[in-house]
Amino acid sequence: MKVFNGTRRFSRRGFLAGGAATAAAVAATSGSVLADAQEVHIAGPGKLKPEEVRTLVVFARDLFPHDRLDDFYYERAVQPLDDEAAKDGSARQILALGIEWLNRIANSTAGKPYSGVDEEPKRVGIITRMRQDSSAPAGFFDKVYNTAIVSLYNQPEVWQKFGYEGRSSAKGGYLHRGFNDLRWL
């Protein structure tokens, strides 16, 4: 867990520059992850089972909790994992082992599979345990986290939910378009 140093101050220009660098890195690594994700079909040969996808959706929502986002956006965020599982047996195995681990721990602590646990603090406790437990499947957390963060926040519909207007370079940049008007910060 990274501890935030609250004494370090950021200038607004530094914050925007860091945000621009992060956005560029996300855009560079995402490629065409969501190019064909207009409609989410989660059934099919070689793909994850619907209950496995549901577990990944709940897991992604717990990793990146936003009450204003519907499950649809999280389904789109885990769609690349489902596609990768259909093409790559080792990715399928990592995801299946991770989902099985989540369900086993959830059943032992809450008496239900992970996606059936209604109390968010219990699910977060399971995630915390996964990060600390050496018996947790290696690579599962990182694979889901790294894929979901790009796939979730690279959806223009999600940008609109957060009030982000998108790239400003085509509109002349931020300097004359509300650079000092950051009400959300």
C-alpha positions in Angstrom: 0.0 0.0 0.0 1.4 3.4 -1.0 1.1 6.1 1.7 0.3 9.5 0.3 2.6 12.3 1.5 0.2 15.1 2.3 2.9 17.7 2.8 4.0 17.7 -0.8 2.2 20.4 -2.8 1.4 20.2 -6.5 1.0 23.1 -8.7 -2.0 23.1 -11.0 0.3 23.1 -14.1 2.3 20.1 -12.6 -0.9 18.3 -11.9 -2.2 18.8 -15.5 1.2 17.8 -16.9 1.2 14.6 -14.9 -2.4 13.9 -15.9 -1.6 14.5 -19.5 1.4 12.1 -19.3 -0.8 9.5 -17.6 -3.5 9.9 -20.3 -0.9 9.5 -23.0 0.5 6.4 -21.4 -3.0 4.9 -21.1 -3.9 5.8 -24.7 -0.6 4.3 -26.0 -1.1 1.0 -24.1 -4.8 0.6 -24.8 -4.6 0.3 -28.6 -8.0 -0.9 -29.9 -9.1 -2.5 -26.7 -12.7 -1.2 -27.0 -12.9 -0.9 -30.8 -15.5 -3.6 -31.1 -17.1 -3.3 -27.6 -20.2 -1.5 -28.7 -22.3 -4.6 -27.7 -21.2 -7.0 -25.0 -21.8 -10.7 -25.8 -20.4 -12.8 -23.0 -21.4 -16.3 -24.1 -19.6 -18.5 -26.5 -17.1 -21.4 -26.9 -13.8 -20.9 -25.1 -15.0 -17.8 -23.3 -15.6 -17.4 -19.6 -18.8 -18.7 -18.1 -21.4 -16.1 -17.3 -20.9 -16.5 -13.6 -17.2 -16.0 -14.0 -17.8 -12.8 -16.0 -20.2 -11.7 -13.3 -17.5 -12.3 -10.6 -15.0 -10.2 -12.7 -17.5 -7.4 -13.1 -18.1 -7.3 -9.3 -14.3 -7.5 -8.7 -13.6 -4.6 -11.2 -16.4 -2.6 -9.5 -14.7 -3.2 -6.1 -11.3 -2.2 -7.6 -12.7 1.0 -9.2 -15.9 1.9 -7.3 -18.1 4.6 -8.9 -21.7 4.7 -7.8 -22.6 6.7 -10.9 -21.5 4.0 -13.3 -23.8 1.2 -14.3 -22.6 -2.4 -14.5 -22.6 -2.0 -18.3 -19.4 0.0 -18.2 -17.7 -2.6 -16.0 -18.9 -5.4 -18.3 -17.2 -3.5 -21.1 -14.1 -3.2 -18.9 -13.8 -7.0 -18.4 -14.7 -7.8 -22.0 -11.0 -7.8 -23.1 -10.3 -10.4 -20.4 -13.0 -12.6 -21.7 -11.7 -12.2 -25.3 -8.2 -13.0 -24.1 -9.4 -16.1 -22.3 -11.0 -17.3 -25.5 -7.8 -17.0 -27.4 -5.1 -17.9 -24.7 -5.4 -21.0 -22.5 -2.9 -19.7 -20.0 -4.9 -16.4 -19.6 -8.0 -18.5 -19.2 -6.3 -20.6 -16.5 -5.1 -17.5 -14.5 -8.6 -16.0 -14.6 -10.3 -19.3 -13.7 -7.9 -19.9 -10.7 -8.3 -16.3 -9.5 -12.1 -16.5 -9.7 -12.1 -19.9 -8.0 -9.9 -18.4 -5.2 -12.2 -15.4 -4.7 -15.3 -17.7 -4.5 -13.6 -20.1 -2.1 -12.6 -17.3 0.3 -16.0 -15.7 -0.1 -17.8 -19.0 0.7 -15.6 -19.5 3.8 -16.2 -16.0 5.1 -19.6 -15.0 3.9 -21.2 -18.3 2.8 -21.7 -17.1 -0.7 -19.7 -16.8 -3.9 -17.8 -13.6 -4.4 -20.4 -12.0 -6.7 -23.2 -12.9 -4.3 -21.7 -11.1 -1.3 -23.8 -7.9 -0.9 -21.6 -6.2 1.7 -18.9 -4.2 -0.1 -16.6 -4.1 3.0 -16.5 -7.9 3.0 -15.5 -8.1 -0.6 -12.8 -5.4 -0.1 -11.5 -7.5 2.8 -11.3 -10.5 0.4 -9.4 -8.4 -2.1 -7.0 -7.2 0.7 -6.5 -10.8 1.7 -5.7 -11.7 -1.9 -3.0 -9.1 -2.1 -1.4 -10.4 1.2 -2.0 -14.1 0.8 0.8 -16.1 -0.9 -1.7 -18.9 -1.8 -3.6 -16.5 -4.1 -3.1 -17.2 -7.8 -0.1 -15.3 -9.1 -0.9 -12.8 -11.8 -4.6 -12.7 -11.4 -4.9 -9.4 -9.5 -2.5 -7.6 -11.8 -4.1 -9.0 -14.9 -7.6 -7.9 -13.9 -6.4 -4.6 -12.5 -4.2 -3.5 -15.4 -6.8 -4.5 -18.0 -9.8 -3.0 -16.2 -8.2 0.3 -15.5 -7.5 0.9 -19.1 -10.7 -0.5 -20.4 -12.9 1.3 -17.9 -11.4 4.7 -18.1 -10.9 4.6 -21.9 -14.6 4.7 -22.6 -15.7 8.2 -23.8 -19.2 7.5 -22.2 -17.4 7.2 -18.8 -15.6 10.5 -19.5 -18.9 12.2 -19.8 -20.1 10.8 -16.5 -17.2 12.4 -14.8 -17.5 15.7 -16.6 -14.3 15.2 -18.7 -14.7 16.8 -22.1 -12.0 14.7 -23.8 -8.9 15.9 -25.5 -8.6 19.7 -25.7 -5.8 20.0 -28.2 -8.3 20.0 -31.1 -10.1 22.9 -29.3 -7.1 25.0 -28.6 -5.9 23.5 -25.4 -6.9 24.2 -21.8 -5.2 27.6 -21.4 -8.2 29.5 -22.7 -10.9 26.9 -21.9 -11.1 26.8 -18.1 -7.6 26.2 -17.1 -8.2 27.9 -13.7 -11.8 26.6 -13.5 -11.3 23.3 -11.7 -14.3 22.9 -9.4 -13.9 19.2 -9.0 -10.3 19.4 -7.6 
